[in-house]
């Protein structure tokens, strides 16, 4: 269930994903390569991963993906 106010699961999820995106933006090399140039960072409080591609001055987020989904789905997006 996703809700919008602070302290609720939806707001906590968005906050956690923002935290992960900021972390990968600042230190993309800290995360393992999963497929060619694509790296992956795990969220702490939720079973989600952020798949991203580092570029010169930015990272491109390709997917925020639930851990139980088929990885072929996010790979098709790359």
PDB file of N, CA, C and O in Angstrom:
ATOM      1  N   UNK A   1       0.838  -1.161   0.000  1.00  0.00           N
ATOM      2  CA  UNK A   1       0.000   0.000   0.000  1.00  0.00           C
ATOM      3  C   UNK A   1       0.894   1.240   0.000  1.00  0.00           C
ATOM      4  O   UNK A   1       1.839   1.325   0.785  1.00  0.00           O
ATOM      5  N   UNK A   2       0.598   2.199  -0.879  1.00  0.00           N
ATOM      6  CA  UNK A   2       1.374   3.427  -0.970  1.00  0.00           C
ATOM      7  C   UNK A   2       0.491   4.587  -0.561  1.00  0.00           C
ATOM      8  O   UNK A   2      -0.590   4.795  -1.112  1.00  0.00           O
ATOM      9  N   UNK A   3       0.971   5.340   0.418  1.00  0.00           N
ATOM     10  CA  UNK A   3       0.241   6.507   0.897  1.00  0.00           C
ATOM     11  C   UNK A   3       1.165   7.711   0.841  1.00  0.00           C
ATOM     12  O   UNK A   3       2.386   7.562   0.804  1.00  0.00           O
ATOM     13  N   UNK A   4       0.587   8.895   0.834  1.00  0.00           N
ATOM     14  CA  UNK A   4       1.380  10.086   0.606  1.00  0.00           C
ATOM     15  C   UNK A   4       1.895  10.832   1.808  1.00  0.00           C
ATOM     16  O   UNK A   4       2.827  11.619   1.639  1.00  0.00           O
ATOM     17  N   UNK A   5       1.384  10.662   2.991  1.00  0.00           N
ATOM     18  CA  UNK A   5       1.826  11.500   4.096  1.00  0.00           C
ATOM     19  C   UNK A   5       3.039  10.908   4.799  1.00  0.00           C
ATOM     20  O   UNK A   5       3.284   9.702   4.749  1.00  0.00           O
ATOM     21  N   UNK A   6       3.791  11.786   5.454  1.00  0.00           N
ATOM     22  CA  UNK A   6       5.030  11.369   6.130  1.00  0.00           C
ATOM     23  C   UNK A   6       4.748  10.306   7.176  1.00  0.00           C
ATOM     24  O   UNK A   6       3.717  10.341   7.847  1.00  0.00           O
ATOM     25  N   UNK A   7       5.672   9.357   7.311  1.00  0.00           N
ATOM     26  CA  UNK A   7       5.520   8.285   8.285  1.00  0.00           C
ATOM     27  C   UNK A   7       4.731   7.102   7.777  1.00  0.00           C
ATOM     28  O   UNK A   7       4.680   6.062   8.433  1.00  0.00           O
ATOM     29  N   UNK A   8       4.136   7.238   6.658  1.00  0.00           N
ATOM     30  CA  UNK A   8       3.362   6.155   6.066  1.00  0.00           C
ATOM     31  C   UNK A   8       4.253   5.357   5.120  1.00  0.00           C
ATOM     32  O   UNK A   8       5.288   5.854   4.677  1.00  0.00           O
ATOM     33  N   UNK A   9       3.861   4.132   4.812  1.00  0.00           N
ATOM     34  CA  UNK A   9       4.719   3.277   3.973  1.00  0.00           C
ATOM     35  C   UNK A   9       5.114   3.899   2.636  1.00  0.00           C
ATOM     36  O   UNK A   9       6.265   3.768   2.220  1.00  0.00           O
ATOM     37  N   UNK A  10       4.194   4.566   1.962  1.00  0.00           N
ATOM     38  CA  UNK A  10       4.521   5.156   0.658  1.00  0.00           C
ATOM     39  C   UNK A  10       5.568   6.237   0.755  1.00  0.00           C
ATOM     40  O   UNK A  10       6.495   6.284  -0.053  1.00  0.00           O
ATOM     41  N   UNK A  11       5.429   7.111   1.744  1.00  0.00           N
ATOM     42  CA  UNK A  11       6.403   8.187   1.947  1.00  0.00           C
ATOM     43  C   UNK A  11       7.753   7.616   2.365  1.00  0.00           C
ATOM     44  O   UNK A  11       8.794   8.117   1.942  1.00  0.00           O
ATOM     45  N   UNK A  12       7.745   6.585   3.180  1.00  0.00           N
ATOM     46  CA  UNK A  12       8.991   5.941   3.603  1.00  0.00           C
ATOM     47  C   UNK A  12       9.695   5.286   2.413  1.00  0.00           C
ATOM     48  O   UNK A  12      10.918   5.351   2.289  1.00  0.00           O
ATOM     49  N   UNK A  13       8.908   4.659   1.546  1.00  0.00           N
ATOM     50  CA  UNK A  13       9.471   4.034   0.348  1.00  0.00           C
ATOM     51  C   UNK A  13      10.131   5.083  -0.549  1.00  0.00           C
ATOM     52  O   UNK A  13      11.269   4.908  -0.983  1.00  0.00           O
ATOM     53  N   UNK A  14       9.415   6.168  -0.822  1.00  0.00           N
ATOM     54  CA  UNK A  14       9.963   7.231  -1.670  1.00  0.00           C
ATOM     55  C   UNK A  14      11.227   7.811  -1.051  1.00  0.00           C
ATOM     56  O   UNK A  14      12.206   8.057  -1.756  1.00  0.00           O
ATOM     57  N   UNK A  15      11.214   8.030   0.244  1.00  0.00           N
ATOM     58  CA  UNK A  15      12.381   8.555   0.941  1.00  0.00           C
ATOM     59  C   UNK A  15      13.572   7.606   0.815  1.00  0.00           C
ATOM     60  O   UNK A  15      14.695   8.052   0.581  1.00  0.00           O
ATOM     61  N   UNK A  16      13.341   6.323   0.966  1.00  0.00           N
ATOM     62  CA  UNK A  16      14.416   5.332   0.862  1.00  0.00           C
ATOM     63  C   UNK A  16      14.973   5.281  -0.557  1.00  0.00           C
ATOM     64  O   UNK A  16      16.190   5.205  -0.729  1.00  0.00           O
ATOM     65  N   UNK A  17      14.130   5.320  -1.562  1.00  0.00           N
ATOM     66  CA  UNK A  17      14.606   5.281  -2.949  1.00  0.00           C
ATOM     67  C   UNK A  17      15.401   6.544  -3.262  1.00  0.00           C
ATOM     68  O   UNK A  17      16.426   6.478  -3.940  1.00  0.00           O
ATOM     69  N   UNK A  18      14.936   7.699  -2.771  1.00  0.00           N
ATOM     70  CA  UNK A  18      15.702   8.936  -2.959  1.00  0.00           C
ATOM     71  C   UNK A  18      17.072   8.831  -2.305  1.00  0.00           C
ATOM     72  O   UNK A  18      18.065   9.297  -2.863  1.00  0.00           O
ATOM     73  N   UNK A  19      17.130   8.223  -1.133  1.00  0.00           N
ATOM     74  CA  UNK A  19      18.404   8.040  -0.438  1.00  0.00           C
ATOM     75  C   UNK A  19      19.354   7.182  -1.274  1.00  0.00           C
ATOM     76  O   UNK A  19      20.534   7.504  -1.408  1.00  0.00           O
ATOM     77  N   UNK A  20      18.835   6.097  -1.831  1.00  0.00           N
ATOM     78  CA  UNK A  20      19.654   5.195  -2.650  1.00  0.00           C
ATOM     79  C   UNK A  20      20.130   5.913  -3.910  1.00  0.00           C
ATOM     80  O   UNK A  20      21.294   5.780  -4.288  1.00  0.00           O
ATOM     81  N   UNK A  21      19.256   6.668  -4.562  1.00  0.00           N
ATOM     82  CA  UNK A  21      19.638   7.386  -5.782  1.00  0.00           C
ATOM     83  C   UNK A  21      20.717   8.425  -5.469  1.00  0.00           C
ATOM     84  O   UNK A  21      21.658   8.590  -6.245  1.00  0.00           O
ATOM     85  N   UNK A  22      20.589   9.115  -4.355  1.00  0.00           N
ATOM     86  CA  UNK A  22      21.627  10.078  -3.968  1.00  0.00           C
ATOM     87  C   UNK A  22      22.954   9.365  -3.720  1.00  0.00           C
ATOM     88  O   UNK A  22      24.008   9.854  -4.126  1.00  0.00           O
ATOM     89  N   UNK A  23      22.906   8.223  -3.062  1.00  0.00           N
ATOM     90  CA  UNK A  23      24.117   7.458  -2.788  1.00  0.00           C
ATOM     91  C   UNK A  23      24.787   6.990  -4.076  1.00  0.00           C
ATOM     92  O   UNK A  23      26.004   7.115  -4.214  1.00  0.00           O
ATOM     93  N   UNK A  24      24.023   6.459  -5.010  1.00  0.00           N
ATOM     94  CA  UNK A  24      24.623   5.993  -6.267  1.00  0.00           C
ATOM     95  C   UNK A  24      25.109   7.168  -7.113  1.00  0.00           C
ATOM     96  O   UNK A  24      26.061   7.024  -7.879  1.00  0.00           O
ATOM     97  N   UNK A  25      24.474   8.313  -6.984  1.00  0.00           N
ATOM     98  CA  UNK A  25      24.926   9.500  -7.710  1.00  0.00           C
ATOM     99  C   UNK A  25      26.299   9.953  -7.216  1.00  0.00           C
ATOM    100  O   UNK A  25      27.144  10.383  -8.000  1.00  0.00           O
ATOM    101  N   UNK A  26      26.502   9.850  -5.915  1.00  0.00           N
ATOM    102  CA  UNK A  26      27.757  10.294  -5.317  1.00  0.00           C
ATOM    103  C   UNK A  26      28.880   9.260  -5.406  1.00  0.00           C
ATOM    104  O   UNK A  26      30.053   9.627  -5.471  1.00  0.00           O
ATOM    105  N   UNK A  27      28.531   7.973  -5.410  1.00  0.00           N
ATOM    106  CA  UNK A  27      29.538   6.907  -5.386  1.00  0.00           C
ATOM    107  C   UNK A  27      29.121   5.713  -6.261  1.00  0.00           C
ATOM    108  O   UNK A  27      28.956   4.610  -5.739  1.00  0.00           O
ATOM    109  N   UNK A  28      28.952   5.903  -7.555  1.00  0.00           N
ATOM    110  CA  UNK A  28      28.472   4.786  -8.394  1.00  0.00           C
ATOM    111  C   UNK A  28      29.405   3.585  -8.424  1.00  0.00           C
ATOM    112  O   UNK A  28      28.959   2.455  -8.623  1.00  0.00           O
ATOM    113  N   UNK A  29      30.689   3.823  -8.227  1.00  0.00           N
ATOM    114  CA  UNK A  29      31.664   2.730  -8.289  1.00  0.00           C
ATOM    115  C   UNK A  29      31.541   1.755  -7.124  1.00  0.00           C
ATOM    116  O   UNK A  29      32.101   0.660  -7.183  1.00  0.00           O
ATOM    117  N   UNK A  30      30.827   2.124  -6.072  1.00  0.00           N
ATOM    118  CA  UNK A  30      30.672   1.257  -4.895  1.00  0.00           C
ATOM    119  C   UNK A  30      29.715   0.093  -5.127  1.00  0.00           C
ATOM    120  O   UNK A  30      29.632  -0.812  -4.298  1.00  0.00           O
ATOM    121  N   UNK A  31      28.999   0.108  -6.238  1.00  0.00           N
ATOM    122  CA  UNK A  31      27.948  -0.882  -6.452  1.00  0.00           C
ATOM    123  C   UNK A  31      28.336  -1.850  -7.554  1.00  0.00           C
ATOM    124  O   UNK A  31      28.990  -1.467  -8.524  1.00  0.00           O
ATOM    125  N   UNK A  32      27.934  -3.107  -7.404  1.00  0.00           N
ATOM    126  CA  UNK A  32      28.363  -4.136  -8.366  1.00  0.00           C
ATOM    127  C   UNK A  32      27.726  -3.966  -9.744  1.00  0.00           C
ATOM    128  O   UNK A  32      26.591  -3.511  -9.887  1.00  0.00           O
ATOM    129  N   UNK A  33      28.500  -4.348 -10.735  1.00  0.00           N
ATOM    130  CA  UNK A  33      28.001  -4.372 -12.108  1.00  0.00           C
ATOM    131  C   UNK A  33      27.168  -5.633 -12.286  1.00  0.00           C
ATOM    132  O   UNK A  33      27.615  -6.732 -11.957  1.00  0.00           O
ATOM    133  N   UNK A  34      25.962  -5.473 -12.805  1.00  0.00           N
ATOM    134  CA  UNK A  34      25.063  -6.615 -12.996  1.00  0.00           C
ATOM    135  C   UNK A  34      24.969  -7.053 -14.448  1.00  0.00           C
ATOM    136  O   UNK A  34      24.785  -8.235 -14.736  1.00  0.00           O
ATOM    137  N   UNK A  35      25.097  -6.092 -15.367  1.00  0.00           N
ATOM    138  CA  UNK A  35      24.922  -6.418 -16.781  1.00  0.00           C
ATOM    139  C   UNK A  35      25.630  -5.328 -17.593  1.00  0.00           C
ATOM    140  O   UNK A  35      25.190  -4.178 -17.594  1.00  0.00           O
ATOM    141  N   UNK A  36      26.691  -5.669 -18.266  1.00  0.00           N
ATOM    142  CA  UNK A  36      27.507  -4.753 -19.064  1.00  0.00           C
ATOM    143  C   UNK A  36      27.854  -3.511 -18.229  1.00  0.00           C
ATOM    144  O   UNK A  36      28.688  -3.619 -17.331  1.00  0.00           O
ATOM    145  N   UNK A  37      27.260  -2.346 -18.480  1.00  0.00           N
ATOM    146  CA  UNK A  37      27.578  -1.120 -17.748  1.00  0.00           C
ATOM    147  C   UNK A  37      26.537  -0.802 -16.678  1.00  0.00           C
ATOM    148  O   UNK A  37      26.546   0.295 -16.119  1.00  0.00           O
ATOM    149  N   UNK A  38      25.664  -1.719 -16.392  1.00  0.00           N
ATOM    150  CA  UNK A  38      24.563  -1.463 -15.462  1.00  0.00           C
ATOM    151  C   UNK A  38      24.931  -1.954 -14.072  1.00  0.00           C
ATOM    152  O   UNK A  38      25.398  -3.079 -13.897  1.00  0.00           O
ATOM    153  N   UNK A  39      24.714  -1.099 -13.095  1.00  0.00           N
ATOM    154  CA  UNK A  39      25.013  -1.416 -11.703  1.00  0.00           C
ATOM    155  C   UNK A  39      23.725  -1.482 -10.899  1.00  0.00           C
ATOM    156  O   UNK A  39      22.665  -1.058 -11.359  1.00  0.00           O
ATOM    157  N   UNK A  40      23.834  -2.021  -9.695  1.00  0.00           N
ATOM    158  CA  UNK A  40      22.652  -2.245  -8.878  1.00  0.00           C
ATOM    159  C   UNK A  40      22.928  -1.881  -7.418  1.00  0.00           C
ATOM    160  O   UNK A  40      23.962  -2.240  -6.854  1.00  0.00           O
ATOM    161  N   UNK A  41      21.976  -1.158  -6.821  1.00  0.00           N
ATOM    162  CA  UNK A  41      22.046  -0.823  -5.398  1.00  0.00           C
ATOM    163  C   UNK A  41      20.767  -1.305  -4.727  1.00  0.00           C
ATOM    164  O   UNK A  41      19.675  -1.147  -5.272  1.00  0.00           O
ATOM    165  N   UNK A  42      20.907  -1.889  -3.552  1.00  0.00           N
ATOM    166  CA  UNK A  42      19.768  -2.429  -2.808  1.00  0.00           C
ATOM    167  C   UNK A  42      19.221  -1.379  -1.843  1.00  0.00           C
ATOM    168  O   UNK A  42      19.986  -0.685  -1.174  1.00  0.00           O
ATOM    169  N   UNK A  43      17.907  -1.266  -1.775  1.00  0.00           N
ATOM    170  CA  UNK A  43      17.287  -0.447  -0.733  1.00  0.00           C
ATOM    171  C   UNK A  43      17.399  -1.202   0.587  1.00  0.00           C
ATOM    172  O   UNK A  43      17.398  -2.433   0.596  1.00  0.00           O
ATOM    173  N   UNK A  44      17.494  -0.492   1.680  1.00  0.00           N
ATOM    174  CA  UNK A  44      17.643  -1.142   2.985  1.00  0.00           C
ATOM    175  C   UNK A  44      16.319  -1.642   3.548  1.00  0.00           C
ATOM    176  O   UNK A  44      16.221  -2.788   3.986  1.00  0.00           O
ATOM    177  N   UNK A  45      15.321  -0.802   3.539  1.00  0.00           N
ATOM    178  CA  UNK A  45      14.088  -1.108   4.266  1.00  0.00           C
ATOM    179  C   UNK A  45      13.014  -1.771   3.419  1.00  0.00           C
ATOM    180  O   UNK A  45      11.977  -2.182   3.939  1.00  0.00           O
ATOM    181  N   UNK A  46      13.252  -1.877   2.135  1.00  0.00           N
ATOM    182  CA  UNK A  46      12.257  -2.456   1.230  1.00  0.00           C
ATOM    183  C   UNK A  46      12.965  -3.431   0.296  1.00  0.00           C
ATOM    184  O   UNK A  46      14.150  -3.257   0.014  1.00  0.00           O
ATOM    185  N   UNK A  47      12.262  -4.456  -0.189  1.00  0.00           N
ATOM    186  CA  UNK A  47      12.905  -5.448  -1.065  1.00  0.00           C
ATOM    187  C   UNK A  47      12.982  -4.965  -2.520  1.00  0.00           C
ATOM    188  O   UNK A  47      12.478  -5.619  -3.434  1.00  0.00           O
ATOM    189  N   UNK A  48      13.620  -3.811  -2.711  1.00  0.00           N
ATOM    190  CA  UNK A  48      13.742  -3.205  -4.033  1.00  0.00           C
ATOM    191  C   UNK A  48      15.198  -2.928  -4.341  1.00  0.00           C
ATOM    192  O   UNK A  48      16.019  -2.716  -3.448  1.00  0.00           O
ATOM    193  N   UNK A  49      15.494  -2.936  -5.636  1.00  0.00           N
ATOM    194  CA  UNK A  49      16.829  -2.600  -6.125  1.00  0.00           C
ATOM    195  C   UNK A  49      16.702  -1.447  -7.103  1.00  0.00           C
ATOM    196  O   UNK A  49      15.698  -1.317  -7.803  1.00  0.00           O
ATOM    197  N   UNK A  50      17.734  -0.609  -7.144  1.00  0.00           N
ATOM    198  CA  UNK A  50      17.810   0.481  -8.110  1.00  0.00           C
ATOM    199  C   UNK A  50      18.881   0.096  -9.123  1.00  0.00           C
ATOM    200  O   UNK A  50      20.055  -0.038  -8.780  1.00  0.00           O
ATOM    201  N   UNK A  51      18.468  -0.077 -10.364  1.00  0.00           N
ATOM    202  CA  UNK A  51      19.393  -0.399 -11.446  1.00  0.00           C
ATOM    203  C   UNK A  51      19.720   0.900 -12.164  1.00  0.00           C
ATOM    204  O   UNK A  51      18.826   1.667 -12.523  1.00  0.00           O
ATOM    205  N   UNK A  52      21.015   1.141 -12.372  1.00  0.00           N
ATOM    206  CA  UNK A  52      21.422   2.416 -12.953  1.00  0.00           C
ATOM    207  C   UNK A  52      22.649   2.241 -13.832  1.00  0.00           C
ATOM    208  O   UNK A  52      23.383   1.258 -13.734  1.00  0.00           O
ATOM    209  N   UNK A  53      22.845   3.234 -14.696  1.00  0.00           N
ATOM    210  CA  UNK A  53      24.016   3.258 -15.571  1.00  0.00           C
ATOM    211  C   UNK A  53      24.780   4.547 -15.279  1.00  0.00           C
ATOM    212  O   UNK A  53      24.244   5.634 -15.496  1.00  0.00           O
ATOM    213  N   UNK A  54      26.012   4.454 -14.795  1.00  0.00           N
ATOM    214  CA  UNK A  54      26.795   5.668 -14.550  1.00  0.00           C
ATOM    215  C   UNK A  54      27.237   6.300 -15.870  1.00  0.00           C
ATOM    216  O   UNK A  54      27.646   5.605 -16.800  1.00  0.00           O
ATOM    217  N   UNK A  55      27.149   7.610 -15.933  1.00  0.00           N
ATOM    218  CA  UNK A  55      27.655   8.370 -17.073  1.00  0.00           C
ATOM    219  C   UNK A  55      28.641   9.397 -16.544  1.00  0.00           C
ATOM    220  O   UNK A  55      28.932   9.396 -15.348  1.00  0.00           O
ATOM    221  N   UNK A  56      29.161  10.264 -17.384  1.00  0.00           N
ATOM    222  CA  UNK A  56      30.233  11.172 -16.991  1.00  0.00           C
ATOM    223  C   UNK A  56      29.867  12.030 -15.776  1.00  0.00           C
ATOM    224  O   UNK A  56      30.591  12.008 -14.780  1.00  0.00           O
ATOM    225  N   UNK A  57      28.788  12.767 -15.829  1.00  0.00           N
ATOM    226  CA  UNK A  57      28.429  13.672 -14.736  1.00  0.00           C
ATOM    227  C   UNK A  57      27.080  13.353 -14.109  1.00  0.00           C
ATOM    228  O   UNK A  57      26.482  14.203 -13.449  1.00  0.00           O
ATOM    229  N   UNK A  58      26.604  12.139 -14.312  1.00  0.00           N
ATOM    230  CA  UNK A  58      25.292  11.768 -13.777  1.00  0.00           C
ATOM    231  C   UNK A  58      25.145  10.257 -13.781  1.00  0.00           C
ATOM    232  O   UNK A  58      25.979   9.535 -14.328  1.00  0.00           O
ATOM    233  N   UNK A  59      24.069   9.792 -13.162  1.00  0.00           N
ATOM    234  CA  UNK A  59      23.669   8.392 -13.310  1.00  0.00           C
ATOM    235  C   UNK A  59      22.275   8.384 -13.909  1.00  0.00           C
ATOM    236  O   UNK A  59      21.461   9.266 -13.635  1.00  0.00           O
ATOM    237  N   UNK A  60      22.011   7.392 -14.719  1.00  0.00           N
ATOM    238  CA  UNK A  60      20.695   7.216 -15.318  1.00  0.00           C
ATOM    239  C   UNK A  60      20.039   6.034 -14.622  1.00  0.00           C
ATOM    240  O   UNK A  60      20.536   4.911 -14.700  1.00  0.00           O
ATOM    241  N   UNK A  61      18.931   6.281 -13.945  1.00  0.00           N
ATOM    242  CA  UNK A  61      18.198   5.204 -13.276  1.00  0.00           C
ATOM    243  C   UNK A  61      17.340   4.514 -14.330  1.00  0.00           C
ATOM    244  O   UNK A  61      16.506   5.139 -14.986  1.00  0.00           O
ATOM    245  N   UNK A  62      17.564   3.216 -14.475  1.00  0.00           N
ATOM    246  CA  UNK A  62      16.844   2.426 -15.471  1.00  0.00           C
ATOM    247  C   UNK A  62      15.605   1.765 -14.892  1.00  0.00           C
ATOM    248  O   UNK A  62      14.599   1.591 -15.580  1.00  0.00           O
ATOM    249  N   UNK A  63      15.690   1.398 -13.616  1.00  0.00           N
ATOM    250  CA  UNK A  63      14.554   0.706 -13.003  1.00  0.00           C
ATOM    251  C   UNK A  63      14.688   0.723 -11.488  1.00  0.00           C
ATOM    252  O   UNK A  63      15.789   0.666 -10.941  1.00  0.00           O
ATOM    253  N   UNK A  64      13.549   0.803 -10.830  1.00  0.00           N
ATOM    254  CA  UNK A  64      13.428   0.523  -9.403  1.00  0.00           C
ATOM    255  C   UNK A  64      12.584  -0.732  -9.366  1.00  0.00           C
ATOM    256  O   UNK A  64      11.405  -0.713  -9.718  1.00  0.00           O
ATOM    257  N   UNK A  65      13.192  -1.818  -8.940  1.00  0.00           N
ATOM    258  CA  UNK A  65      12.653  -3.131  -9.236  1.00  0.00           C
ATOM    259  C   UNK A  65      12.508  -3.982  -7.982  1.00  0.00           C
ATOM    260  O   UNK A  65      13.428  -4.045  -7.167  1.00  0.00           O
ATOM    261  N   UNK A  66      11.371  -4.631  -7.823  1.00  0.00           N
ATOM    262  CA  UNK A  66      11.144  -5.519  -6.679  1.00  0.00           C
ATOM    263  C   UNK A  66      12.031  -6.754  -6.809  1.00  0.00           C
ATOM    264  O   UNK A  66      12.191  -7.304  -7.899  1.00  0.00           O
ATOM    265  N   UNK A  67      12.594  -7.175  -5.707  1.00  0.00           N
ATOM    266  CA  UNK A  67      13.554  -8.281  -5.696  1.00  0.00           C
ATOM    267  C   UNK A  67      12.973  -9.611  -6.184  1.00  0.00           C
ATOM    268  O   UNK A  67      13.726 -10.469  -6.647  1.00  0.00           O
ATOM    269  N   UNK A  68      11.685  -9.799  -6.094  1.00  0.00           N
ATOM    270  CA  UNK A  68      11.092 -11.079  -6.503  1.00  0.00           C
ATOM    271  C   UNK A  68      10.650 -11.125  -7.958  1.00  0.00           C
ATOM    272  O   UNK A  68      10.196 -12.164  -8.436  1.00  0.00           O
ATOM    273  N   UNK A  69      10.778 -10.020  -8.659  1.00  0.00           N
ATOM    274  CA  UNK A  69      10.383 -10.012 -10.070  1.00  0.00           C
ATOM    275  C   UNK A  69      11.464 -10.630 -10.942  1.00  0.00           C
ATOM    276  O   UNK A  69      12.623 -10.731 -10.539  1.00  0.00           O
ATOM    277  N   UNK A  70      11.078 -11.033 -12.119  1.00  0.00           N
ATOM    278  CA  UNK A  70      11.991 -11.641 -13.079  1.00  0.00           C
ATOM    279  C   UNK A  70      12.974 -10.581 -13.589  1.00  0.00           C
ATOM    280  O   UNK A  70      12.542  -9.564 -14.132  1.00  0.00           O
ATOM    281  N   UNK A  71      14.280 -10.796 -13.426  1.00  0.00           N
ATOM    282  CA  UNK A  71      15.250  -9.790 -13.860  1.00  0.00           C
ATOM    283  C   UNK A  71      15.246  -9.532 -15.360  1.00  0.00           C
ATOM    284  O   UNK A  71      15.744  -8.493 -15.793  1.00  0.00           O
ATOM    285  N   UNK A  72      14.717 -10.414 -16.149  1.00  0.00           N
ATOM    286  CA  UNK A  72      14.649 -10.185 -17.593  1.00  0.00           C
ATOM    287  C   UNK A  72      13.797  -8.958 -17.919  1.00  0.00           C
ATOM    288  O   UNK A  72      13.977  -8.338 -18.967  1.00  0.00           O
ATOM    289  N   UNK A  73      12.877  -8.610 -17.033  1.00  0.00           N
ATOM    290  CA  UNK A  73      12.010  -7.453 -17.277  1.00  0.00           C
ATOM    291  C   UNK A  73      12.828  -6.166 -17.266  1.00  0.00           C
ATOM    292  O   UNK A  73      12.701  -5.358 -18.186  1.00  0.00           O
ATOM    293  N   UNK A  74      13.673  -5.950 -16.238  1.00  0.00           N
ATOM    294  CA  UNK A  74      14.463  -4.714 -16.225  1.00  0.00           C
ATOM    295  C   UNK A  74      15.539  -4.743 -17.301  1.00  0.00           C
ATOM    296  O   UNK A  74      15.906  -3.695 -17.834  1.00  0.00           O
ATOM    297  N   UNK A  75      16.045  -5.919 -17.625  1.00  0.00           N
ATOM    298  CA  UNK A  75      17.074  -6.006 -18.661  1.00  0.00           C
ATOM    299  C   UNK A  75      16.525  -5.601 -20.018  1.00  0.00           C
ATOM    300  O   UNK A  75      17.259  -5.062 -20.846  1.00  0.00           O
ATOM    301  N   UNK A  76      15.253  -5.852 -20.255  1.00  0.00           N
ATOM    302  CA  UNK A  76      14.630  -5.445 -21.511  1.00  0.00           C
ATOM    303  C   UNK A  76      14.555  -3.923 -21.608  1.00  0.00           C
ATOM    304  O   UNK A  76      14.521  -3.377 -22.711  1.00  0.00           O
ATOM    305  N   UNK A  77      14.526  -3.228 -20.457  1.00  0.00           N
ATOM    306  CA  UNK A  77      14.488  -1.765 -20.443  1.00  0.00           C
ATOM    307  C   UNK A  77      15.841  -1.154 -20.760  1.00  0.00           C
ATOM    308  O   UNK A  77      15.930  -0.019 -21.227  1.00  0.00           O
ATOM    309  N   UNK A  78      16.889  -1.918 -20.503  1.00  0.00           N
ATOM    310  CA  UNK A  78      18.245  -1.379 -20.708  1.00  0.00           C
ATOM    311  C   UNK A  78      18.526  -1.335 -22.165  1.00  0.00           C
ATOM    312  O   UNK A  78      19.610  -0.916 -22.573  1.00  0.00           O
TER     313      UNK A  78
END
